[in-house]
Amino acid sequence: MAAKLSKKELKQPDVFQSTFEKIVDYISENTMRFYAIAATVVLTVVIAFGIYLYWSNYQTTAAQIYAKAQASLYRAGDNQEAAQASVKIFQELIEKYPHSWSARMAYYHLGNIYYNSGDLDKAIDNYKRFVSSTKSDDAGIKFLALTSLGYCFEARKDFKSALNYFEEAQKSNNTGFEAIGYRNIARIYEELNDKKKALENYQNALAKTMDPSMALFIKRKISSLS
């Protein structure tokens, strides 16, 4: 059975009611301040939501252009003239949506297109732009871009620069590409006539190689250098 309230307790104001009345009194005495705070909160929420919608639309539209360029590149295949249609789309993407993930990837694809067409200057420029714009690299694309830079300088017979990029690539996220990286470094040391380091890297490559035919090739290299 519930305890009876005393006369003193019955005369005391309800705690909730008392608190509510204090809040109402405060708002009445500080009406302008209350409305200013409320307006600020509402405006902040509206701005944050607007930014979210803008950024979401920005990235979505950029991704659509990127997909269009990829489709064009796929249709072109090995036809370098047809691949030029993709160049225009990638350049449009970079110009209109420079801060998007898709624009960063556009630099990488442009580098590939220019490399395959033999325009090493433009290939190097776009690979470098991709690398400088990429902070994190979970997919290993940075490794591929740095490796491609190494190929560009190797094609120019600038073996020291090629080695720098191949070694930098090996320090990035190279999961699944370790053997390729070691082979590239070993090949450049061969060109530089450093047989000891070439042998060391071919041995590292062999330890990471799963392809039997490539393993046989590396064993022959190791045998010729030993």
C-alpha positions in Angstrom: 0.0 0.0 0.0 1.4 3.4 -1.0 2.6 5.7 1.7 0.4 8.8 2.4 1.9 12.2 1.6 2.2 14.6 4.4 0.4 18.1 4.3 3.9 19.7 4.0 4.7 17.5 0.9 1.3 18.2 -0.7 2.0 22.0 -0.4 5.5 21.6 -2.1 5.5 22.3 -5.9 6.1 19.4 -8.3 9.7 19.2 -9.2 9.0 18.8 -13.0 6.5 21.6 -12.9 8.9 23.8 -11.0 11.8 23.2 -13.5 9.5 23.8 -16.4 8.3 27.1 -15.0 12.0 28.2 -14.5 12.7 27.4 -18.2 9.6 29.3 -19.3 10.6 32.2 -17.2 14.2 32.2 -18.5 12.9 32.1 -22.2 10.5 34.9 -21.4 13.3 37.0 -19.9 15.7 36.2 -22.7 13.5 35.9 -25.7 15.9 37.4 -28.3 18.8 35.3 -27.0 16.7 32.1 -27.1 15.6 32.8 -30.7 19.1 33.6 -31.8 20.4 30.3 -30.4 17.6 28.3 -31.9 18.1 30.0 -35.3 21.8 29.3 -35.1 21.2 25.6 -34.4 18.7 25.3 -37.2 20.9 27.1 -39.7 23.9 24.9 -38.7 21.8 21.8 -39.4 20.5 23.1 -42.7 24.1 24.1 -43.8 25.5 20.7 -42.8 22.7 18.9 -44.7 23.2 21.1 -47.7 26.9 20.3 -47.8 26.2 16.6 -47.5 23.8 16.7 -50.4 26.2 18.8 -52.5 29.2 16.6 -51.9 27.1 13.5 -52.5 25.9 14.8 -55.8 29.4 16.0 -56.6 30.9 12.6 -56.1 28.0 10.8 -57.8 28.2 12.9 -61.0 32.0 12.6 -61.1 31.6 8.8 -60.8 29.2 8.8 -63.7 31.6 10.6 -66.0 34.4 8.2 -64.8 32.2 5.2 -65.7 31.6 6.8 -69.2 35.3 7.2 -69.8 36.0 3.7 -68.6 33.4 2.3 -71.0 35.0 4.2 -73.8 38.4 3.0 -72.9 37.2 -0.6 -72.8 35.6 -0.3 -76.3 38.8 1.1 -77.7 40.8 -1.9 -76.6 44.3 -1.7 -78.1 43.3 1.0 -80.6 45.3 4.0 -79.5 43.3 6.4 -81.8 40.0 5.2 -80.3 41.5 5.7 -76.8 41.8 9.4 -77.4 38.0 9.7 -77.0 38.5 8.6 -73.4 41.2 11.2 -72.9 38.7 14.0 -73.6 36.3 12.5 -71.1 38.9 12.1 -68.4 40.1 15.7 -68.9 36.6 16.9 -68.6 36.2 15.0 -65.4 39.4 16.5 -63.9 38.3 20.0 -65.0 34.8 19.9 -63.6 35.3 17.7 -60.5 39.0 18.1 -59.5 38.4 17.2 -55.8 36.6 13.9 -56.5 38.1 10.4 -56.2 37.2 9.8 -59.8 39.4 12.8 -60.9 42.4 11.3 -59.1 41.8 8.0 -60.8 41.5 9.9 -64.2 45.2 10.9 -63.8 46.2 7.3 -63.5 44.3 6.2 -66.6 45.6 9.2 -68.6 49.1 8.1 -67.6 48.4 4.6 -69.0 46.9 6.0 -72.2 49.9 8.3 -72.9 52.4 5.6 -71.9 50.8 3.1 -74.4 50.9 5.8 -77.1 54.5 6.5 -76.5 54.0 10.0 -75.1 56.3 9.6 -72.1 56.3 13.3 -71.1 52.5 13.4 -70.6 52.5 9.9 -69.1 55.0 11.0 -66.4 53.1 14.2 -65.7 49.8 12.4 -65.1 51.3 9.5 -63.1 53.0 12.1 -60.9 49.7 14.0 -60.4 48.0 10.8 -59.4 50.8 9.9 -56.9 50.8 13.4 -55.3 47.0 13.4 -54.9 46.8 10.0 -53.3 47.2 9.8 -49.5 45.9 6.4 -48.7 46.2 3.4 -51.0 44.3 0.3 -50.0 44.0 -1.1 -53.5 47.7 -0.9 -54.5 47.1 1.6 -57.4 49.8 3.9 -56.0 52.3 1.0 -56.4 51.2 0.6 -60.1 51.6 4.3 -60.7 55.0 4.5 -59.2 56.0 1.3 -61.1 54.7 2.9 -64.3 56.9 6.0 -63.6 59.8 3.6 -63.3 59.0 2.1 -66.7 58.8 5.5 -68.2 62.3 6.5 -67.0 63.6 3.0 -67.9 62.4 3.6 -71.5 64.4 6.8 -71.5 67.5 4.9 -70.3 67.4 7.0 -67.1 68.1 4.0 -64.9 68.8 5.9 -61.7 65.4 7.7 -61.8 63.8 4.4 -62.7 65.4 2.7 -59.7 64.2 5.4 -57.4 60.6 4.9 -58.5 60.7 1.1 -58.4 62.1 1.2 -54.9 59.5 3.8 -53.8 56.8 1.6 -55.2 58.1 -1.4 -53.2 57.7 0.7 -50.0 54.0 1.4 -50.8 51.1 -1.1 -50.5 52.5 -3.8 -52.8 50.5 -6.8 -51.6 50.3 -9.2 -54.5 52.9 -7.3 -56.5 56.0 -8.0 -54.4 57.6 -10.3 -57.0 57.1 -7.8 -59.8 58.6 -5.1 -57.7 61.7 -7.1 -56.9 62.2 -8.1 -60.5 62.0 -4.5 -61.6 64.6 -3.5 -59.1 66.9 -6.4 -60.0 66.6 -5.6 -63.7 67.7 -2.0 -63.1 70.6 -3.1 -61.0 71.7 -5.3 -63.9 71.6 -2.3 -66.2 73.7 -0.4 -63.6 76.1 -3.3 -63.5 75.6 -4.0 -59.8 75.4 -7.8 -60.0 75.4 -8.2 -56.2 72.2 -6.2 -55.7 70.6 -7.6 -58.8 71.2 -11.1 -57.5 69.8 -10.2 -54.1 66.6 -8.8 -55.6 66.1 -11.7 -58.0 66.4 -14.1 -55.0 63.7 -12.0 -53.2 61.6 -12.1 -56.3 61.9 -15.9 -56.6 60.8 -16.3 -53.0 57.6 -14.4 -53.8 56.9 -15.9 -57.3 54.0 -18.3 -57.7 54.1 -18.6 -61.5 56.3 -21.7 -62.5 57.4 -20.2 -65.8 58.4 -16.9 -64.2 60.2 -18.8 -61.4 62.2 -20.7 -64.1 63.1 -17.4 -65.8 64.3 -15.9 -62.4 66.4 -19.1 -61.6 68.2 -18.7 -64.9 68.9 -15.0 -64.1 70.2 -16.0 -60.7 72.4 -18.7 -62.3 73.9 -16.3 -64.8 74.7 -13.8 -62.0 76.0 -16.2 -59.5 
